């Protein structure tokens, strides 16, 4: 086996292992894994806020108004990060609701767009209509029940990561 093939195989194996572990974690402990992700977002906000604050305080070349805006933005980032850590449960629920709403809006808009262009496609209008209807209904359902939808999507994401990871690990183990 040449070096390139070996590296590709190793990369697929590492990807499969990480996907399997993350998928199992999300599937077995959906609340804890979502809280972990919310915590990572909180940590990122804190880190961004601190780095923006340091840049704003150290950089004397920028104008006074830019420094003030930079300081205000850094404080907002740090406050957002602190709020996440102060109430991680609410932050987790908010994360799931945002995921549900954004996914629902995306699917609903996709369904509407498909419905509007259905007459431009000469053949297969039935399948385009069915696809558009499913996207629209799924999107509206998620928008009206974003927490349930977000939790369902989180679980589905975990299951898919688990399946993809296992398939990649089997692939690496069987292909030489």
N, C-alpha and C positions, 0 to 999 in steps of 0.2 A: 504494500500500500504506500503510495507516495505521500509526501509531507502535506500537500494541500488537502487531499482526501482525508487524511488523519485529522487535520485541524477542523475540517468541516464536520466530520463525525463526532469529534469531541465537543464542538460547539452545539451540535444538535443534542447531544447527551446532556450537557449542562443546562441547556434550555429546557429539555424535557424534565430534568430533575427539579429545577426551580419551578416550572409550571405545575408539576405534580404536587410539590410541597405547598405552594401557594393555593392551589385549587383545593387540596385537602383541608388546609387551614380555613379557607373561606366557607367550604361546604360544611365542615364539622362545627365551626364556631363563627357563624355569620355575624353575630353582634360584636364579638371581641375583635374580629378582623376589621369590621367597619369602624369600630372605635380606634383601632390601631391606625387605620388610614386617616381618620379625622385627626388623630394625634400627630401624625406625620405632617399633615397640612398645617396644624398649629405650630409645630416646630419650624416648618419652612417659613411661615409668616414671621415668627420671632427672629429667625436668622436673617431674613430679608430686611426686616426693620432695623436690626442692629447694624447690618452692613450699610444700609442707606444712611443711617444716622452718622456712622463713622465717616463715610464719604462726604456727607454734607458739612460736617464739622471740620474736616481736614482740608477740603478743597477751597482754597481762598481765591482761586481764579474765577469761579462762577460769581454771578451777581448776587446782591443781597436778597432779592426776591426769589431767585432760584434756590438759594440756601434755605430760606424760610420754608418754601414749598417742599423741599427735600426733607427737612426736619419734621414738618407736619405729616408728610406721607410715611416717614419711618415710624413716627409715633402711632399712626393709625394701624400700620402693619403689626406693631408690637402689641397694641391693645387687642386687635383681632386674635392674635396668637394666644394671648393671655385668657381671653374669653373662652376660647376653645378648651384650654386646659382647666379652667375653672368649672366648666360644665360640659365634660366630654360626652355625656349621654345626649344632651340636647344638640351638641355639634354633630354627633353621629346621625341623629334623626334628621337634622337639617341637611346633611350630606345626602342621605337617601332620598329625601323629598326633592332636592335639587336635581339629582340624577333622574328621578322619575319624571319630573316636569320637563326637563330638557329633552329627554328621550321621547316623551310623549309629544312634545311640540314638533320635534324633528320628524317623527313618523306621521303625524297629522299633516304637516306641510308637504311631506313627500307624497302622501295620498292625494292631497288637493292638486299638487302639480301634475301627478299622473292623470287625474281626472280631466284636467284642462287640456292636456295634450293627447288625449286618447283618440280624438278624431283625426289627428295628423298621421297616425300609424295605420296604414292600410289594412294589414292583416293582424291577426292575434289580438283583436280588440277585447275579446272575452277574457283572456288571461291578463291583459293590462288592467281591465276593469276589476277583476278579482284581486289582483295585487294591490291596486289603489284602494279598494274597499277595505281589505285587511289592514293596510297601513293606516288608513284613516280611523278605523274602529279601534285598533290597538293604541294609536296615539291619543285619541279622545279618552279611552279608558285610563291610560296612564295619567293624563292631565287631571282627571277627576278623582283619581285615587293614587296620588303620587307616592305616598309612604309605602303602601302595599306594593305598588309597581316597582318602586326603587328597591325594596327588599327582595322581591321576586327576581329582578334583574341582577342583584348582587349574588343571590343564590345560583342563578343560571350561569353567571360569569364564573363562579367557583367551580361548578360542575364542568363547564367547558374547559377551563384551565386544567382540571384534573384529567379529563378525557384526552385532551391534546398532549399533556405531559406524558401520560401512560403510552399513548401511541408513539410518541417520539422515543421513549425509552425502549419500547419493543423494536422499533425501527433500528435504533443504534445497536441493540443486542443481536439482531438477526442479519443485518447487512454487514458484510465483511469486505 
